[in-house]
Amino acid sequence: MIDDIFEFVFDIVLEFVPTIVWKLLLFVLGIVLTAAGVTLLDNSPQTGSALIVVGVVLLVGLLVSLAR
């Protein structure tokens, strides 16, 4: 029951929000994660590196999708 409700709401959100908005949000999220990773690099190298990798992967994936 609750699964159907979440699926319905998720479908409505995906239907009404354009793809370019999702790409813009992912771009901003990639920049924020990369910046947070750089600032955390001094205190915790593993956490900082992980955030940098995730941020760069988001940015590269977004640029690849825009290039198509």
VEXTIZA-221169 format. One line per field, with one value per atom (N, C-alpha, C): atom name; residue in one letter; residue number from 1; x, y, z. Coordinates in nm, 3 decimals, always signed. Layout:
! residues N
atomo (CA, ...)
residuo (A, ...)
num (NUM, ...)
xx (X, ...)
yy (Y, ...)
zz (Z, ...)
//
This chain:
! residues 68
atomo (N, CA, C, N, CA, C, N, CA, C, N, CA, C, N, CA, C, N, CA, C, N, CA, C, N, CA, C, N, CA, C, N, CA, C, N, CA, C, N, CA, C, N, CA, C, N, CA, C, N, CA, C, N, CA, C, N, CA, C, N, CA, C, N, CA, C, N, CA, C, N, CA, C, N, CA, C, N, CA, C, N, CA, C, N, CA, C, N, CA, C, N, CA, C, N, CA, C, N, CA, C, N, CA, C, N, CA, C, N, CA, C, N, CA, C, N, CA, C, N, CA, C, N, CA, C, N, CA, C, N, CA, C, N, CA, C, N, CA, C, N, CA, C, N, CA, C, N, CA, C, N, CA, C, N, CA, C, N, CA, C, N, CA, C, N, CA, C, N, CA, C, N, CA, C, N, CA, C, N, CA, C, N, CA, C, N, CA, C, N, CA, C, N, CA, C, N, CA, C, N, CA, C, N, CA, C, N, CA, C, N, CA, C, N, CA, C, N, CA, C, N, CA, C, N, CA, C, N, CA, C, N, CA, C, N, CA, C)
residuo (M, M, M, I, I, I, D, D, D, D, D, D, I, I, I, F, F, F, E, E, E, F, F, F, V, V, V, F, F, F, D, D, D, I, I, I, V, V, V, L, L, L, E, E, E, F, F, F, V, V, V, P, P, P, T, T, T, I, I, I, V, V, V, W, W, W, K, K, K, L, L, L, L, L, L, L, L, L, F, F, F, V, V, V, L, L, L, G, G, G, I, I, I, V, V, V, L, L, L, T, T, T, A, A, A, A, A, A, G, G, G, V, V, V, T, T, T, L, L, L, L, L, L, D, D, D, N, N, N, S, S, S, P, P, P, Q, Q, Q, T, T, T, G, G, G, S, S, S, A, A, A, L, L, L, I, I, I, V, V, V, V, V, V, G, G, G, V, V, V, V, V, V, L, L, L, L, L, L, V, V, V, G, G, G, L, L, L, L, L, L, V, V, V, S, S, S, L, L, L, A, A, A, R, R, R)
num (1, 1, 1, 2, 2, 2, 3, 3, 3, 4, 4, 4, 5, 5, 5, 6, 6, 6, 7, 7, 7, 8, 8, 8, 9, 9, 9, 10, 10, 10, 11, 11, 11, 12, 12, 12, 13, 13, 13, 14, 14, 14, 15, 15, 15, 16, 16, 16, 17, 17, 17, 18, 18, 18, 19, 19, 19, 20, 20, 20, 21, 21, 21, 22, 22, 22, 23, 23, 23, 24, 24, 24, 25, 25, 25, 26, 26, 26, 27, 27, 27, 28, 28, 28, 29, 29, 29, 30, 30, 30, 31, 31, 31, 32, 32, 32, 33, 33, 33, 34, 34, 34, 35, 35, 35, 36, 36, 36, 37, 37, 37, 38, 38, 38, 39, 39, 39, 40, 40, 40, 41, 41, 41, 42, 42, 42, 43, 43, 43, 44, 44, 44, 45, 45, 45, 46, 46, 46, 47, 47, 47, 48, 48, 48, 49, 49, 49, 50, 50, 50, 51, 51, 51, 52, 52, 52, 53, 53, 53, 54, 54, 54, 55, 55, 55, 56, 56, 56, 57, 57, 57, 58, 58, 58, 59, 59, 59, 60, 60, 60, 61, 61, 61, 62, 62, 62, 63, 63, 63, 64, 64, 64, 65, 65, 65, 66, 66, 66, 67, 67, 67, 68, 68, 68)
xx (+0.082, +0.000, +0.087, +0.176, +0.261, +0.358, +0.392, +0.477, +0.410, +0.282, +0.207, +0.197, +0.181, +0.172, +0.303, +0.417, +0.548, +0.574, +0.535, +0.554, +0.471, +0.349, +0.261, +0.318, +0.361, +0.418, +0.547, +0.631, +0.757, +0.732, +0.635, +0.601, +0.550, +0.470, +0.417, +0.531, +0.622, +0.735, +0.822, +0.852, +0.935, +0.867, +0.736, +0.663, +0.659, +0.646, +0.627, +0.757, +0.866, +0.994, +1.071, +1.110, +1.182, +1.321, +1.373, +1.503, +1.615, +1.607, +1.713, +1.723, +1.612, +1.614, +1.688, +1.664, +1.735, +1.884, +1.920, +2.062, +2.127, +2.055, +2.108, +2.128, +2.033, +2.047, +2.166, +2.185, +2.300, +2.432, +2.433, +2.552, +2.589, +2.491, +2.515, +2.557, +2.493, +2.529, +2.671, +2.712, +2.849, +2.951, +2.922, +3.013, +3.020, +2.907, +2.904, +2.978, +2.957, +3.027, +3.177, +3.219, +3.361, +3.422, +3.355, +3.406, +3.411, +3.309, +3.310, +3.422, +3.447, +3.556, +3.691, +3.710, +3.838, +3.858, +3.753, +3.768, +3.789, +3.735, +3.752, +3.881, +3.953, +4.072, +4.178, +4.190, +4.289, +4.254, +4.127, +4.085, +4.071, +4.008, +3.983, +4.009, +4.127, +4.159, +4.066, +4.021, +3.934, +3.796, +3.739, +3.609, +3.617, +3.720, +3.738, +3.756, +3.836, +3.859, +3.731, +3.654, +3.528, +3.431, +3.422, +3.333, +3.380, +3.510, +3.564, +3.531, +3.550, +3.523, +3.375, +3.287, +3.143, +3.104, +3.158, +3.129, +3.178, +3.299, +3.354, +3.276, +3.237, +3.157, +3.023, +2.960, +2.835, +2.857, +2.964, +2.990, +3.023, +3.106, +3.143, +3.022, +2.943, +2.822, +2.725, +2.713, +2.625, +2.676, +2.807, +2.863, +2.851, +2.866, +2.848, +2.703, +2.608, +2.467, +2.430, +2.493, +2.466, +2.530, +2.640, +2.710, +2.634, +2.545, +2.472, +2.375)
yy (-0.120, +0.000, +0.127, +0.135, +0.254, +0.258, +0.140, +0.131, +0.196, +0.171, +0.230, +0.381, +0.430, +0.574, +0.642, +0.583, +0.641, +0.637, +0.529, +0.518, +0.623, +0.645, +0.743, +0.885, +0.919, +1.053, +1.071, +0.968, +0.975, +0.994, +0.924, +0.939, +1.079, +1.135, +1.270, +1.372, +1.359, +1.453, +1.443, +1.322, +1.305, +1.354, +1.345, +1.388, +1.541, +1.610, +1.755, +1.835, +1.775, +1.846, +1.813, +1.916, +1.892, +1.831, +1.766, +1.701, +1.801, +1.918, +2.016, +2.061, +2.063, +2.099, +1.993, +1.865, +1.757, +1.765, +1.797, +1.808, +1.926, +2.035, +2.150, +2.118, +2.048, +2.007, +1.913, +1.820, +1.729, +1.804, +1.905, +1.986, +2.060, +2.122, +2.195, +2.097, +1.982, +1.882, +1.832, +1.812, +1.769, +1.872, +1.999, +2.106, +2.113, +2.103, +2.110, +1.992, +1.872, +1.755, +1.764, +1.813, +1.828, +1.933, +2.044, +2.148, +2.099, +2.026, +1.972, +1.870, +1.792, +1.695, +1.761, +1.872, +1.943, +2.003, +2.055, +2.113, +2.007, +1.888, +1.780, +1.701, +1.730, +1.653, +1.661, +1.774, +1.787, +1.705, +1.707, +1.637, +1.486, +1.448, +1.306, +1.277, +1.228, +1.207, +1.108, +1.005, +0.907, +0.965, +1.036, +1.097, +1.206, +1.289, +1.394, +1.339, +1.234, +1.173, +1.111, +1.047, +0.986, +1.092, +1.204, +1.311, +1.372, +1.386, +1.440, +1.346, +1.216, +1.120, +1.121, +1.123, +1.125, +1.254, +1.366, +1.492, +1.497, +1.446, +1.446, +1.349, +1.236, +1.140, +1.203, +1.276, +1.344, +1.446, +1.525, +1.627, +1.566, +1.462, +1.399, +1.331, +1.263, +1.199, +1.299, +1.413, +1.518, +1.574, +1.599, +1.651, +1.551, +1.423, +1.321, +1.319, +1.331, +1.329, +1.454, +1.566, +1.689, +1.684, +1.612, +1.604, +1.517, +1.434, +1.345, +1.421)
zz (+0.000, +0.000, +0.000, +0.096, +0.102, -0.016, -0.067, -0.185, -0.306, -0.321, -0.432, -0.419, -0.298, -0.275, -0.311, -0.265, -0.298, -0.448, -0.513, -0.657, -0.730, -0.686, -0.748, -0.732, -0.612, -0.588, -0.667, -0.669, -0.743, -0.892, -0.947, -1.089, -1.120, -1.031, -1.053, -1.051, -0.955, -0.945, -1.070, -1.113, -1.232, -1.358, -1.362, -1.481, -1.492, -1.382, -1.386, -1.383, -1.340, -1.335, -1.462, -1.538, -1.663, -1.638, -1.739, -1.729, -1.703, -1.760, -1.742, -1.597, -1.526, -1.384, -1.304, -1.335, -1.266, -1.295, -1.419, -1.455, -1.383, -1.371, -1.299, -1.151, -1.091, -0.951, -0.932, -1.023, -1.014, -1.032, -1.118, -1.138, -1.009, -0.948, -0.822, -0.712, -0.706, -0.606, -0.627, -0.751, -0.781, -0.737, -0.761, -0.718, -0.567, -0.500, -0.354, -0.293, -0.344, -0.290, -0.313, -0.428, -0.455, -0.362, -0.344, -0.254, -0.109, -0.067, +0.070, +0.086, -0.016, -0.010, +0.000, -0.071, -0.065, +0.074, +0.134, +0.268, +0.374, +0.354, +0.451, +0.431, +0.326, +0.292, +0.402, +0.470, +0.577, +0.699, +0.739, +0.861, +0.839, +0.734, +0.708, +0.560, +0.527, +0.385, +0.314, +0.383, +0.317, +0.286, +0.383, +0.361, +0.255, +0.263, +0.164, +0.025, +0.013, -0.119, -0.173, -0.087, -0.132, -0.183, -0.111, -0.156, -0.287, -0.302, -0.428, -0.543, -0.522, -0.629, -0.667, -0.568, -0.597, -0.670, -0.628, -0.694, -0.837, -0.860, -0.996, -1.085, -1.031, -1.110, -1.149, -1.057, -1.092, -1.202, -1.191, -1.292, -1.427, -1.429, -1.556, -1.619, -1.539, -1.590, -1.649, -1.583, -1.634, -1.765, -1.774, -1.897, -2.012, -1.984, -2.087, -2.135, -2.043, -2.082, -2.162, -2.131, -2.208, -2.347, -2.361, -2.489, -2.590, -2.544, -2.635, -2.716)
//
